[in-house]
Amino acid sequence: MRYLLIIASLLVLAGPDTLADEKSLDKVSGVIKAVGTDHIMIQGPGLLDRKLMIGETSRIALPVTQEDIDTAKMLISKRIPFSGPDWDSSKDEKVEFPAPEGLWLSCEFRNMSEYEKLTKSTPLVLQDYELLRKAIDSHIPDASNMQLAGKLFPGEKGTLRLKVGESELEVALKGKGRLTGFSLKDLKPFIYDVFASGKDNAEAFEVKELLLEAVGDQARQRDPKLPSVLVIGDSISLGYTPILRQALKGKANVFHPPTNCGSGSMHKDNLHRWLGVFTESDRKWDVITFNFGHWDSKDSKEEYLKNLQNDIDLLTKTGAKLIWVTTTPVNYGNNLPPVKKDAHLPILSEKDWPSIEHTEENPVGNLPGRSRLTNTWAAELLTKYPEIAVCDQWQLVKNNEKGFYRDWWHAQDIHFFGRNIVPAGRELARKILEALGHSGEEINPMSVHGEFGIKVPELSSEKPVNAPVNAK
């Protein structure tokens, strides 16, 4: 269950909402590479450099939630997981945004009836709020001005106190708001992703609104004596990344974007950010492993291969050695209607297992056999790229259908918890070691014990000698 909690905490880091709703505005995103006197340079889509002009009317903000408020210091503190999941939270990076004058809040209501309706409940729940690090005039909504404004103070039981003049309100902040008051001098290279809206001209992008996302400094956690590995994948990869770090301890720095990388279309929109500024010597990648599949269960073959080709085209530009990771199977339990709880356990008694052990020829959706199909599509394209290694995690799980993974195969949750995730991490570790010029047997033996100290048998992804070509 530990893995599930880690993964869930990372899902909120996928990227902020845009500040502007105007459909006429152009949009671009990327990671800051350099800051000038009136502009920033970013690594944008297609790994192309883009110049973003920041003018006097450009608005810069940081998406925030109530959980980002450090009530002891009354400032915004963003916790950034150490490049994806890890058991040691002490490695997490904190980015603080000082507020010498305290935190002030402003929230606009549509009309008095909306405000009066909300004030009938305690605490007053606020959405679409703005936080400021400078004093503003306090105000209670009235017929001429629908703004609620005041200074925030620590509250009790997950609430805050909003001081408005001589009055105090107990408030709770719901969803994302934004911290404003940033200027160009606040922007730093490498540690911020940006999401801009404005006008895209031939020479530069004129920014109307700019949202920041603090992504931390990967170079801070790197051992400069070791090669660096980037793991790109969905929640399955988030699960095995800690095992991978254990297995490669002393051999490589291992990173995962601090988010669930999801589908191939998400790769297309975000890969340029996840790679960071890899052209810098202390931020380059020696090996990149990549996968998508479970999130693409309804994509056509054409859509799937188009996204995979996009990954290959961009990742090749990094100069790193590439490893494609096959998508793990969808278990047989998904041949039955979804269960409400304990989906990670077999959903039938063992005597009834044979009744669900079947796959469709061309399944669409989260069904047994779907991963086999998408992996076959990927294999067709990868024949053009013999330099890309393959870590066959699908085969690893399939080989052990009657042994180590027998219970998992008859459950519905496609994720791997506890000891079940250990073989996947170690199998990829072997492939990474080989890509770095080592023997796969140089893997750290301690990682075989996993989080719970339970010894896990060594499993292989090599296809059994007598395995049929169209194995389920």
TAZIGI-V399240 format. One record per pair of residues at least 4 apart in sequence whose ideal C-beta (glycine too) atoms are under 7 Angstrom apart, sorted by the first residue. I is the first residue (numbers start at 1). GAP is how many residues later the second one is. If there is no record, write none. Layout:
BEGIN
((I:GAP) (I:GAP))
END
This chain:
BEGIN
((1:4) (1:416) (2:4) (2:449) (3:4) (3:236) (3:414) (3:418) (4:4) (5:4) (6:4) (6:79) (6:232) (7:4) (7:228) (7:231) (7:253) (10:71) (10:75) (10:228) (10:248) (10:249) (10:250) (11:249) (13:245) (13:246) (14:245) (15:180) (15:198) (16:47) (16:179) (16:195) (16:197) (17:46) (17:159) (18:9) (18:177) (18:179) (18:193) (19:40) (19:42) (19:159) (19:178) (19:190) (19:192) (20:5) (20:177) (20:188) (20:189) (25:172) (25:173) (25:183) (26:172) (26:173) (26:174) (27:169) (27:170) (28:16) (28:22) (28:168) (28:172) (28:177) (29:164) (29:165) (29:166) (29:244) (30:12) (30:13) (30:14) (30:20) (30:163) (30:164) (30:242) (30:243) (31:11) (31:12) (31:162) (31:242) (31:245) (31:246) (32:8) (32:10) (32:155) (32:156) (32:157) (32:158) (32:160) (32:162) (33:8) (33:9) (33:10) (33:16) (33:156) (33:244) (34:6) (34:7) (34:155) (35:5) (35:149) (35:152) (35:154) (36:4) (38:15) (38:16) (39:12) (39:13) (39:14) (39:15) (39:165) (40:12) (40:14) (40:147) (41:8) (41:10) (42:8) (42:10) (42:152) (43:4) (43:6) (43:229) (43:234) (44:4) (44:6) (44:228) (45:227) (46:226) (47:225) (47:267) (47:270) (50:155) (51:153) (51:154) (52:144) (52:152) (52:153) (52:155) (53:151) (53:152) (53:153) (53:154) (54:4) (54:130) (54:153) (58:149) (58:150) (58:152) (59:150) (60:122) (60:150) (60:152) (61:117) (61:118) (61:119) (61:121) (61:150) (62:116) (62:117) (62:150) (63:113) (63:115) (63:148) (64:4) (64:12) (64:67) (64:112) (64:113) (64:114) (64:115) (65:108) (65:111) (66:106) (66:107) (68:8) (68:9) (68:10) (69:7) (69:34) (70:5) (70:7) (71:83) (74:25) (74:28) (74:29) (74:78) (75:21) (75:22) (75:23) (75:24) (75:28) (76:21) (76:103) (77:17) (77:19) (78:17) (78:136) (79:13) (79:15) (80:12) (80:13) (80:15) (80:134) (80:135) (80:136) (80:178) (81:4) (81:11) (81:177) (82:4) (82:9) (82:10) (82:11) (82:139) (83:135) (83:138) (83:172) (83:173) (83:175) (84:154) (84:157) (84:171) (84:172) (84:173) (84:174) (85:153) (85:156) (85:157) (86:5) (86:156) (86:159) (87:155) (87:364) (91:130) (93:123) (93:124) (93:127) (95:119) (97:82) (99:4) (99:34) (101:32) (101:33) (101:34) (102:49) (103:28) (103:30) (103:49) (104:28) (104:30) (104:31) (104:32) (104:47) (104:48) (105:24) (105:26) (105:44) (105:45) (105:47) (105:57) (106:24) (106:26) (106:30) (106:41) (106:43) (107:19) (107:21) (107:22) (107:41) (108:38) (108:39) (109:5) (109:6) (109:32) (109:37) (109:39) (110:4) (110:36) (111:35) (112:4) (112:29) (112:31) (113:4) (114:4) (115:4) (115:26) (118:6) (118:7) (119:5) (122:48) (123:36) (123:47) (123:48) (123:49) (124:45) (124:46) (124:47) (125:47) (125:49) (126:45) (126:47) (126:48) (127:47) (127:48) (128:49) (129:44) (129:48) (130:47) (130:48) (130:50) (131:46) (131:48) (132:4) (132:48) (132:49) (133:48) (134:47) (136:13) (137:12) (138:11) (138:12) (138:26) (138:27) (139:6) (139:8) (139:9) (139:10) (140:8) (140:24) (141:4) (141:5) (141:6) (141:7) (150:12) (150:13) (150:14) (151:12) (152:8) (152:10) (153:7) (153:8) (153:10) (154:6) (154:7) (155:4) (155:5) (155:6) (155:15) (158:14) (159:11) (159:12) (159:13) (160:11) (161:7) (161:9) (162:6) (162:7) (162:9) (163:5) (164:5) (173:4) (182:4) (187:5) (188:4) (190:27) (190:87) (191:23) (191:24) (191:25) (191:26) (192:20) (192:21) (192:22) (192:23) (193:20) (193:22) (193:80) (194:16) (194:17) (194:18) (195:16) (196:9) (196:11) (196:14) (197:11) (197:12) (198:7) (198:8) (198:9) (198:10) (199:7) (200:5) (201:5) (215:43) (218:4) (218:37) (218:58) (218:65) (219:63) (219:64) (222:6) (222:31) (222:60) (223:30) (224:58) (226:25) (226:26) (226:27) (227:25) (227:59) (227:60) (227:209) (228:24) (228:25) (228:27) (228:56) (228:57) (228:58) (229:23) (229:24) (229:25) (229:26) (229:57) (229:58) (229:203) (230:25) (230:55) (230:58) (231:6) (231:10) (231:13) (231:23) (231:24) (231:25) (231:58) (232:25) (232:29) (232:42) (232:56) (232:57) (232:58) (233:4) (233:28) (233:57) (233:58) (233:92) (234:26) (234:27) (234:28) (234:58) (234:60) (234:61) (235:4) (235:25) (235:180) (236:4) (236:92) (236:179) (236:180) (237:4) (237:19) (237:54) (238:18) (238:22) (239:176) (239:177) (239:182) (240:4) (240:181) (240:184) (240:185) (240:188) (241:4) (241:13) (241:15) (242:4) (243:4) (243:178) (243:179) (243:182) (243:183) (243:204) (243:207) (244:4) (244:10) (244:181) (244:184) (244:185) (245:4) (245:9) (246:198) (246:200) (246:201) (247:178) (247:179) (247:182) (247:196) (247:197) (247:200) (248:4) (248:6) (248:181) (248:184) (248:196) (249:195) (251:182) (251:187) (251:191) (252:180) (252:184) (257:4) (257:17) (261:5) (261:6) (261:13) (262:4) (262:33) (263:29) (263:32) (263:33) (264:4) (264:28) (264:32) (264:40) (264:43) (264:44) (265:4) (265:42) (266:4) (267:4) (267:25) (267:40) (267:43) (267:44) (268:39) (268:42) (270:4) (271:4) (271:40) (271:43) (275:43) (276:7) (277:6) (278:5) (278:6) (278:7) (278:40) (280:4) (285:33) (285:35) (286:34) (286:35) (286:150) (287:33) (287:34) (287:36) (287:145) (287:148) (287:149) (288:27) (288:30) (288:32) (288:34) (289:34) (289:36) (289:102) (289:139) (289:143) (290:21) (290:25) (290:34) (290:35) (291:33) (291:34) (291:36) (292:4) (292:15) (293:34) (293:78) (293:81) (294:33) (294:120) (296:8) (296:78) (297:68) (297:69) (297:73) (298:66) (298:67) (299:4) (299:5) (300:4) (301:4) (301:76) (302:4) (303:4) (304:4) (304:70) (304:73) (305:4) (305:72) (305:76) (306:4) (307:4) (308:4) (308:70) (308:73) (309:4) (309:72) (310:4) (311:4) (312:4) (312:73) (315:7) (321:114) (322:66) (323:66) (323:68) (323:108) (323:109) (323:112) (324:54) (324:58) (324:64) (324:66) (325:66) (325:68) (325:103) (326:49) (326:64) (326:66) (326:67) (326:68) (327:44) (327:47) (327:48) (327:67) (328:43) (328:65) (328:66) (328:69) (328:86) (329:42) (329:65) (329:68) (329:69) (330:4) (330:36) (330:37) (330:38) (330:40) (330:41) (330:84) (331:37) (331:77) (331:78) (331:79) (331:80) (331:81) (331:83) (332:24) (332:25) (332:36) (332:77) (332:78) (333:14) (333:23) (333:77) (333:78) (333:79) (334:32) (334:33) (334:34) (334:78) (335:21) (335:23) (335:33) (336:11) (336:20) (338:74) (339:4) (339:8) (339:73) (343:68) (343:69) (343:70) (344:67) (344:69) (344:71) (344:73) (345:66) (346:61) (346:64) (346:65) (347:63) (347:64) (347:65) (348:4) (348:5) (348:8) (348:62) (353:4) (353:57) (356:54) (359:4) (359:9) (359:10) (359:113) (360:7) (360:9) (362:11) (363:4) (363:6) (363:7) (363:10) (365:5) (366:4) (369:4) (369:103) (370:4) (371:4) (371:23) (372:4) (372:22) (372:100) (373:4) (374:4) (375:4) (375:19) (376:4) (378:4) (382:6) (382:8) (389:42) (389:46) (391:36) (391:37) (391:40) (392:4) (392:69) (393:4) (393:31) (393:34) (393:68) (394:4) (395:4) (395:66) (395:68) (396:27) (396:28) (396:31) (396:63) (396:65) (397:8) (398:73) (399:60) (399:61) (399:62) (399:65) (400:4) (400:5) (400:59) (401:4) (401:5) (401:8) (402:4) (404:53) (404:55) (405:4) (407:4) (408:8) (408:12) (416:4) (416:5) (416:8) (417:4) (418:32) (418:33) (418:34) (419:31) (419:33) (419:35) (419:37) (421:4) (422:4) (422:26) (422:28) (422:34) (423:4) (423:33) (423:36) (424:4) (425:4) (425:22) (426:4) (426:17) (426:21) (426:22) (427:34) (428:4) (429:4) (429:14) (430:4) (430:10) (430:13) (431:4) (432:4) (433:5) (433:6) (433:7) (433:9) (433:10) (434:4) (434:6) (438:4) (443:4) (448:7) (448:8) (449:4) (449:5) (449:6) (450:4) (450:6) (463:4) (467:4))
END
